[in-house]
Amino acid sequence: MSRLEGVPSGENGPPPPRKTPDLVGHAEAERVLLEAFHCGRLVHAWLICGPRGIGKATLAFRFTRFVLARGAGEAATGALFGGAPPAAENLYVGPSEPVFRRVASGGHADLLTIERTAHPETGKMRSEIVVDDIRGIAPFLSLTAAEGGWRVVVIDGADEMNANSANALLKILEEPPKRVLFLLIAHNPGNLPATIRSRCRMLRLKPLAEDRVAALAVRFSPDLTADEAAELARLAEGSPGRALALSKGGGLGLYRDLLALLQSLPRLDVAALHEFAGRLGRAGAEELFDAATDLLRWWLGRLIVFAANGGGMQPEGMPAAELALMRRLAAASGLDRWLEVWEKINRLLALAGGAKLERKQVILNVFHALENTTR
């Protein structure tokens, strides 16, 4: 586990990845990048992938700072004197370094960050990276490196590019300029075209151990008890970002409400269901709705795996009461019916995401589908 000094803590939570100096876990991935840099095997494009919230962007910006801080110096030293600075032991660049401050502020001339942007007319965040964002890479690459070293392009959410964006990026990756580094961050690399994946070296990050996730949850949400932090870590499945988001959004309370409704199946508590659905359907409750439905899908996904294995593979760390509920629901219907309701629920939630159906009605329909499956 790397250092945490210098990282602010408290009610405001952790800083964004470009402002985070330290990396928790992922020592092996850091070693791979470090060795590639020092041994001259630094491919022009890396695909950093893994579940949401485990530190992919933090690693990408950590590597970015390292390359920008050392790139110009190593190039000049190698060219003029045939040597190079001593090999670093890790990718750490401290907050007091000028390169750290410029990357953190978004003001480094040799760094371009691409991510989803807000629609200029509606002001709402787009659901994908559009082609105009990718087209901004070519003018950036046409410039000489301002500091004489590397130029870095970070694409945060590369799997969120639409087809036109992916095609535009592919043309750039096919003939990359010298001393240009692409860092593509992807939660679901399978959503990227195979032609892009084949032009990148893939670096997979693994979920963190639950004790590390729990420690981070307490650090950035100091009001949590040890038991609450442990529960968040279990729900987050190795993702500190997910644990902190659940903590900030009242995820533990949502989860308990969901379990209470599931416990009432096959005869739903109608009053409790309407109160719950109404709460998630209120104006401004979009994040609450997303958190609740993510938790529900997570639990149902584990239920389906449990049913598929005939109850032989029990979810690790699940409390006895939840395990008993899972056994009861798995026995209430066959695996085929659970798969059908899983697909139906995902279709309903997609309708809510596209604003084609009221969120309250979506929740009501989801639980009525579960009720019908368990009768």
C-alpha positions in Angstrom: 0.0 0.0 0.0 1.5 3.3 -1.1 1.8 6.5 1.0 -1.3 8.5 1.8 0.4 11.6 3.2 -0.4 14.8 1.3 -3.9 13.5 0.3 -6.6 15.6 1.9 -9.3 13.9 3.8 -12.6 14.8 5.5 -16.1 15.5 4.4 -15.2 16.6 0.9 -13.8 13.2 0.1 -10.7 12.4 -2.0 -9.3 14.8 -4.6 -9.9 14.0 -8.3 -7.4 11.6 -10.0 -5.3 14.4 -11.6 -4.8 15.9 -8.1 -4.1 12.7 -6.3 -0.4 12.2 -5.6 -0.6 8.6 -4.3 -1.8 5.3 -5.4 -3.3 2.6 -3.1 -2.6 -0.9 -4.3 -1.7 -1.7 -7.9 2.0 -2.0 -7.2 2.3 -4.6 -9.9 0.7 -2.4 -12.6 3.0 0.5 -11.5 6.0 -1.8 -11.8 5.0 -2.8 -15.4 4.8 0.9 -16.5 8.0 1.8 -14.7 10.0 -1.1 -16.3 8.7 -0.3 -19.7 9.8 3.3 -19.4 13.3 2.5 -18.1 13.9 -0.4 -20.5 12.9 1.4 -23.7 9.8 -0.8 -24.2 7.3 2.0 -23.8 4.6 1.4 -26.4 2.8 4.4 -27.7 -0.6 3.4 -26.4 -1.7 1.7 -23.2 -5.3 0.5 -22.3 -5.7 0.7 -18.6 -8.8 -1.3 -17.7 -10.7 -2.7 -14.7 -13.9 -2.0 -12.7 -15.0 1.5 -11.9 -13.5 3.3 -9.0 -10.4 1.2 -8.4 -7.8 3.8 -9.4 -7.4 3.5 -13.2 -7.4 7.3 -13.8 -5.3 7.9 -10.7 -2.6 5.5 -12.1 -2.9 7.2 -15.6 -2.3 10.7 -14.2 0.5 9.3 -11.9 2.3 7.9 -14.9 1.6 11.1 -16.9 3.3 13.2 -14.3 6.2 10.9 -14.2 6.7 10.9 -17.9 6.3 14.6 -18.3 8.7 15.3 -15.4 11.4 13.0 -16.6 10.9 12.8 -20.4 12.6 16.0 -21.4 15.5 15.5 -19.0 16.1 11.9 -20.1 15.9 12.8 -23.8 18.5 15.6 -23.4 20.8 13.5 -21.2 20.7 10.6 -23.5 21.4 12.7 -26.6 24.2 14.8 -25.2 26.0 12.5 -22.8 24.9 9.0 -23.6 23.5 8.5 -20.1 20.3 8.7 -18.2 19.2 9.7 -14.7 19.1 7.0 -12.1 16.1 4.7 -12.4 13.2 5.7 -10.2 11.8 3.2 -7.7 8.2 4.2 -8.4 6.1 6.7 -10.4 5.6 9.2 -7.5 5.8 12.9 -8.2 5.1 15.0 -5.2 2.5 17.8 -5.0 5.3 20.4 -4.6 6.7 19.6 -8.0 5.9 22.2 -10.8 4.7 19.4 -13.1 2.3 18.1 -10.5 0.7 21.5 -10.1 0.4 22.1 -13.9 -1.2 18.7 -14.5 -3.5 19.2 -11.5 -4.7 22.5 -12.8 -5.1 21.3 -16.4 -2.4 23.8 -17.6 0.4 21.5 -18.8 1.0 22.3 -22.4 2.1 18.7 -23.2 -1.0 17.0 -21.8 -4.4 16.7 -23.5 -7.2 15.1 -21.5 -10.3 13.8 -23.4 -13.5 12.9 -21.6 -17.2 13.3 -21.9 -18.3 16.9 -22.2 -21.5 18.8 -21.6 -23.8 19.4 -24.6 -23.4 23.1 -25.6 -27.1 23.6 -26.0 -28.6 21.7 -23.0 -25.7 21.9 -20.6 -26.2 18.3 -19.7 -23.4 15.8 -19.6 -23.2 13.7 -22.8 -23.5 9.9 -22.4 -20.6 9.4 -24.8 -17.4 10.9 -26.1 -18.2 12.6 -29.4 -16.1 12.8 -32.5 -15.3 16.5 -32.1 -13.6 15.7 -28.8 -11.3 13.2 -30.6 -10.6 15.6 -33.5 -9.0 17.9 -31.0 -6.1 15.4 -30.7 -4.7 16.1 -34.2 -4.0 19.8 -33.6 -2.4 19.0 -30.3 -0.1 16.5 -31.9 0.9 18.9 -34.6 2.6 21.1 -32.1 6.2 20.5 -30.9 6.5 19.4 -27.3 6.5 22.6 -25.3 9.1 21.2 -22.8 11.1 19.1 -25.3 10.0 15.7 -24.0 6.9 13.6 -24.3 3.3 14.6 -25.2 0.6 12.7 -23.4 -3.1 12.1 -24.4 -5.3 10.7 -21.6 -8.7 9.5 -22.7 -10.8 8.9 -19.6 -13.7 6.7 -20.5 -12.4 5.4 -23.8 -15.1 2.8 -23.9 -17.6 5.6 -23.9 -16.6 6.8 -27.4 -19.2 6.4 -30.1 -18.5 4.7 -33.4 -17.3 7.9 -35.2 -15.1 8.8 -32.2 -13.5 5.4 -32.2 -12.8 5.5 -36.0 -11.2 8.9 -35.6 -9.0 7.7 -32.8 -8.0 4.6 -34.8 -6.6 6.7 -37.6 -4.3 8.5 -35.1 -3.2 5.3 -33.4 -2.3 3.7 -36.7 0.5 6.3 -37.4 1.3 7.9 -34.0 4.0 10.6 -33.9 7.2 10.0 -32.0 7.4 10.6 -28.3 3.6 10.6 -27.9 2.0 8.5 -25.2 -1.7 7.5 -25.3 -3.3 6.4 -22.0 -6.8 5.0 -22.6 -8.9 4.3 -19.5 -11.7 1.8 -19.9 -14.2 0.2 -17.5 -15.4 -2.2 -20.2 -12.6 -2.7 -22.8 -14.8 -5.1 -24.7 -16.9 -2.1 -25.8 -13.9 -0.8 -27.8 -13.4 -2.0 -31.3 -10.9 -4.8 -31.6 -8.8 -2.7 -34.0 -8.2 -0.2 -31.2 -7.5 -2.8 -28.6 -5.0 -4.5 -30.8 -3.0 -1.2 -31.1 -2.7 -0.9 -27.3 -0.9 -2.8 -24.6 -3.5 -3.8 -22.1 -2.9 -3.2 -18.4 -5.6 -4.7 -16.2 -6.1 -3.4 -12.6 -7.5 -5.7 -10.0 -10.1 -4.8 -7.3 -8.5 -3.9 -4.0 -8.8 -6.1 -0.9 -11.8 -5.3 1.3 -9.6 -4.1 4.3 -8.0 -1.5 2.1 -11.3 -0.3 0.7 -12.7 -0.1 4.3 -9.6 1.9 5.4 -10.1 4.4 2.6 -13.8 4.7 3.3 -13.0 5.6 7.0 -10.3 8.0 5.9 -12.5 10.0 3.6 -15.8 9.5 5.6 -14.6 9.7 9.2 -18.1 9.5 10.6 -18.4 5.9 9.5 -18.1 3.1 12.1 -15.8 0.2 11.5 -18.9 -2.0 10.8 -20.3 0.4 8.3 -17.0 0.7 6.5 -16.7 -3.1 6.3 -20.3 -3.2 4.9 -19.5 -0.6 2.3 -16.3 -2.5 1.3 -18.3 -5.6 0.8 -20.9 -3.8 -1.4 -18.1 -2.0 -3.3 -16.3 -5.3 -4.3 -12.8 -3.9 -4.3 -13.7 -0.4 -5.6 -12.8 2.5 -3.3 -14.6 4.9 -5.6 -17.8 2.9 -5.4 -17.5 2.7 -1.6 -17.0 6.4 -1.2 -19.9 7.2 -3.6 -22.2 4.9 -1.7 -21.1 6.5 1.6 -21.7 10.0 0.3 -25.1 9.0 -1.2 -26.5 7.2 1.8 -25.9 3.8 0.1 -26.1 1.8 3.3 -29.6 3.1 4.0 -30.7 2.5 0.5 -29.3 -1.1 0.7 -31.2 -1.8 3.8 -34.4 -0.5 2.3 -33.9 -2.7 -0.8 -33.3 -5.7 1.4 -36.5 -5.0 3.4 -38.5 -4.9 0.1 -36.8 -8.1 -1.1 -37.6 -9.8 2.3 -41.3 -9.0 1.8 -41.4 -11.0 -1.4 -43.6 -12.7 -2.7 -46.1 -10.4 -1.0 -44.7 -6.9 -1.3 -45.1 -4.3 1.3 -47.1 -1.9 -1.0 -46.9 1.1 1.3 -43.1 0.7 1.7 -42.7 0.2 -2.0 -44.6 3.3 -2.9 -42.6 5.4 -0.4 -39.3 4.0 -1.7 -40.3 4.5 -5.4 -41.6 8.0 -4.7 -38.3 9.0 -3.0 -36.3 7.8 -6.0 -38.6 9.5 -8.4 -38.5 13.0 -7.0 -36.9 15.8 -9.0 -33.2 16.0 -8.4 -33.0 12.4 -7.1 -31.3 11.0 -10.2 -28.1 10.0 -8.4 -30.1 8.4 -5.6 -32.1 6.4 -8.3 -28.8 5.3 -10.0 -27.3 4.2 -6.7 -30.4 2.2 -5.7 -30.7 0.5 -9.1 -27.0 -0.3 -9.2 -27.3 -2.0 -5.8 -30.4 -3.9 -6.9 -28.7 -5.1 -10.0 -25.6 -6.1 -8.0 -27.7 -8.1 -5.6 -29.8 -9.8 -8.3 -26.6 -10.6 -10.3 -25.2 -12.5 -7.2 -28.6 -14.2 -6.8 -28.4 -15.5 -10.4 -24.9 -16.8 -9.9 -26.0 -18.4 -6.7 -28.9 -20.1 -8.4 -26.8 -21.2 -11.4 -24.5 -23.0 -9.0 -27.3 -24.7 -7.2 -26.5 -22.8 -4.1 -23.1 -24.4 -3.9 -21.1 -21.2 -4.3 -22.1 -18.8 -1.5 -21.3 -15.1 -1.8 -18.3 -14.4 0.3 -18.9 -12.3 3.4 -22.7 -12.3 3.1 -24.5 -12.0 6.4 -26.6 -15.1 7.4 -29.9 -13.3 7.0 -29.1 -12.2 3.5 -27.9 -15.6 2.6 -31.2 -17.1 3.8 -33.1 -14.6 1.7 -31.0 -15.5 -1.3 -31.7 -19.2 -0.8 -35.4 -18.6 -0.5 -35.6 -16.5 -3.6 -33.4 -18.8 -5.7 -35.7 -21.7 -4.7 -38.9 -19.7 -5.6 -38.2 -19.9 -9.4 -36.0 -21.7 -11.8 -32.8 -20.1 -13.3 -34.6 -19.5 -16.6 -37.2 -17.3 -15.0 -34.5 -15.4 -13.0 -32.6 -14.7 -16.2 -35.9 -13.5 -17.9 -36.6 -11.1 -15.1 -33.0 -9.9 -15.1 -33.3 -9.0 -18.8 -36.7 -7.3 -18.2 -35.4 -5.2 -15.3 -32.5 -4.0 -17.4 -34.8 -3.0 -20.1 -37.0 -1.1 -17.7 -33.9 0.7 -16.2 -32.8 1.6 -19.7 -36.1 3.3 -20.4 -35.6 5.3 -17.2 -32.1 6.3 -18.4 -33.5 7.5 -21.6 -36.1 9.6 -19.9 -38.9 7.6 -21.6 -40.5 6.4 -18.3 -40.9 8.0 -15.0 -38.4 6.8 -12.4 -41.1 6.0 -9.8 -43.0 3.9 -12.3 -39.8 2.1 -13.2 -39.2 1.1 -9.6 -42.8 -0.1 -9.2 -42.6 -2.2 -12.4 -39.2 -3.7 -11.3 -40.6 -4.9 -8.0 -43.8 -6.1 -9.5 -41.7 -8.2 -11.9 -39.8 -9.6 -8.9 -43.1 -10.3 -7.2 -44.5 -12.3 -10.1 -41.2 -14.3 -10.4 -41.3 -15.4 -6.8 -45.0 -16.4 -6.6 
